[in-house]
Amino acid sequence: MNQLEFSVERFEETARENGIRFWVAHEFMLALGYESWQAFQQVINKAMASCASLNVPIPEVFIADKFLDNGREVNTYRLTRFACFLVTMHADSKKPQVAQAKTVLAAIADALVEEQIQQDALDRIEVREELKGGERIMSGIAQQSGLKNTEFGLFKDAGFRGMYNMSLQQIISRKSAPVEGSRTLYDFMGKTELAANLFRVTQTAERIKNTRVQGLGGLSQTAHQVGAEVRSVMLKSGGTAPENLPIEEDLTKVKSRLKSANKEMKKLDSPKKKTRNK
């Protein structure tokens, strides 16, 4: 096989078996066009983070192992098919092998769950998780700056008003987002909108720290100002106001589909039970 090619046939041929089928990370690294384990380890770390976001036990998917590399024993991983899929989704698409592998492994995943898994699904999930953390940090800093528990809603809404020129409830209505139960508007945002809100909340937290503003009035004004600045950047860079960005599939369903892909891949690569002759 040409070193700049990745094929499903070659991928299946390089699988090993020990209870279940697996792929050695150091070998899969070369198949994706990576020469440096250090660089590839960073991709694996991102894939592991995705695993954690999906509540899939990392040791079940990335199994620590040893590998002989030019006669030297090194630490590696046994990658399940799902691990290979996650790694490929995080790998550098500029590499021809990665671009081809994404097409191949995404097609396998789609076929197994009988539904398409969007290319940016993992990106959306990760930014959403970062946004959860960013909001916790912003709320904590605001609380340290004198915000009362009963005032959090007004404070957060000020940030939305600055960025969207409307309240959170007005945004939900405008986008016709099916927000109910534990779902929030964030769960229906695309990657661009999620990233913009992540920037908004992290910068709001930084400005509160730097200006040492206190109380609901000052904190709300700061949140509104930062939101308005993010809006200005979005209009200048992309030309689309955030309230006009379309909603996307509920991330809960996206996560469920990815977890189903893991289950189906596990079934595919588990030993087949032999039937007894009667």
KOLDRENPA-699458 format. One record per residue (C-alpha): x, y, z; residue in three letters. Coordinates in steps of 0.25 Angstrom, whole numbers, plus 5000, padded with zeros to 4 digits. Layout:
N
XYZAla
...
! end
This chain:
278
500050005000Met
500550144997Asn
501050215009Gln
500150335006Leu
498850245005Glu
497950185016Phe
496950075012Ser
495949995020Val
496649865015Glu
497949905020Arg
497349955033Phe
496649815036Glu
497849735032Glu
498749805042Thr
497749775054Ala
498249675064Arg
497449585074Glu
497549555088Asn
496149535093Gly
495649645084Ile
496249705072Arg
497149825074Phe
498149915067Trp
499549955073Val
499650105075Ala
501050115069His
500650045057Glu
499350125055Phe
500150245057Met
500950215044Leu
499750175037Ala
499250315039Leu
500550385034Gly
501150415048Tyr
502550395050Glu
502750455064Ser
502050375076Trp
502150505084Gln
501250575074Ala
500350455073Phe
500250445088Gln
499550585088Gln
498550535078Val
498250405087Ile
498150495099Asn
497050575092Lys
496350445088Ala
496350405103Met
495750535107Ala
494650505097Ser
494450375103Cys
494250435117Ala
493250535111Ser
492450415106Leu
492550345120Asn
493250225113Val
494350165122Pro
495650205116Ile
496350075120Pro
495349995113Glu
495650065100Val
497150105101Phe
497849985107Ile
499250015113Ala
500249915106Asp
501649895103Lys
502249895089Phe
503649865083Leu
504049985075Asp
505349955067Asn
505749855078Gly
505349945090Arg
504149925098Glu
503350045099Val
501950085105Asn
500850085095Thr
499350055095Tyr
498449945089Arg
497350025082Leu
495949975080Thr
495250005067Arg
494550115075Phe
495850175080Ala
496450175065Cys
495150255061Phe
495350355072Leu
496850375070Val
496550385055Thr
495550495057Met
496550575065His
497750555056Ala
498250655046Asp
497350655033Ser
498450715025Lys
499150585025Lys
498550505013Pro
498550375021Gln
497750445032Val
496750505022Ala
496550365016Gln
496450295030Ala
495350395035Lys
494550355023Thr
494750205024Val
494550205040Leu
493350305040Ala
492650215029Ala
492850095038Ile
492250165050Ala
491050215041Asp
490750075036Ala
490850015050Leu
489850115056Val
489050135043Glu
489150285045Glu
490150385041Gln
491150435051Ile
491450585048Gln
492950615046Gln
492950725056Asp
492150645067Ala
493350625076Leu
493750775074Asp
492350815079Arg
492450725091Ile
493750765095Glu
493450915094Val
492150895101Arg
492950825113Glu
493950945113Glu
492751045113Leu
492250975126Lys
493550995133Gly
493651135128Gly
492251165133Glu
492651105147Arg
493851195148Ile
493151315143Met
492051295154Ser
493051265165Gly
493851395162Ile
492551475161Ala
492151415175Gln
493451455181Gln
493151595175Ser
491851605183Gly
490851545174Leu
489751475182Lys
489151345178Asn
487851405175Thr
488551505165Glu
489251395156Phe
488051395146Gly
488151545144Leu
489651545143Phe
489751435132Lys
488551495124Asp
489351625124Ala
490451545116Gly
489451495106Phe
488851625104Arg
490151685101Gly
490551575091Met
489151555085Tyr
488451685087Asn
487351605094Met
487051525106Ser
487251375107Leu
485851345106Gln
485651435094Gln
486851365088Ile
486251225090Ile
484951275084Ser
485651335072Arg
486451205069Lys
485251115072Ser
486151035081Ala
485350915088Pro
485950945101Val
485250865112Glu
485650785124Gly
487050785127Ser
487450835113Arg
488050975111Thr
488151065099Leu
489651025099Tyr
489250875096Asp
488750925082Phe
489851015078Met
490850985067Gly
492350985069Lys
492451135065Thr
491451185074Glu
491851105086Leu
493351155084Ala
492851295084Ala
492051275097Asn
493351205103Leu
494151325099Phe
493051415105Arg
492951355119Val
494551335120Thr
494751475116Gln
493651525126Thr
494351455137Ala
495651515134Glu
495151655133Arg
494451645146Ile
495751595153Lys
496551705146Asn
495551825149Thr
495151775163Arg
493751815160Val
492751785171Gln
491251765172Gly
490151725162Leu
490151865155Gly
491651865152Gly
491751715149Leu
490551715140Ser
491151835132Gln
492451765131Thr
491751635125Ala
490951725116His
492151795111Gln
492951675108Val
491751605101Gly
491551725092Ala
493051725088Glu
492951575085Val
491751605076Arg
492551715069Ser
493651615066Val
492751515061Met
492051615051Leu
493351665046Lys
493951525044Ser
492851445040Gly
491751545036Gly
490651465044Thr
490051515056Ala
490051405067Pro
488451405068Glu
488451365053Asn
489351245055Leu
488451115053Pro
488251015064Ile
488750875062Glu
488450745068Glu
488350725083Asp
489650685088Leu
489050585097Thr
488650505084Lys
489950525078Val
490650465090Lys
489650355090Ser
490050325076Arg
491450325078Leu
491350225090Lys
490450135082Ser
491650135072Ala
492550085083Asn
491649975087Lys
491449925072Glu
492949935069Met
493149855082Lys
492149745077Lys
492749745063Leu
494149715069Asp
493849625080Ser
494049475078Pro
492849405071Lys
492149305080Lys
492149165074Lys
490849095073Thr
490748945077Arg
490348845067Asn
489048775072Lys
! end
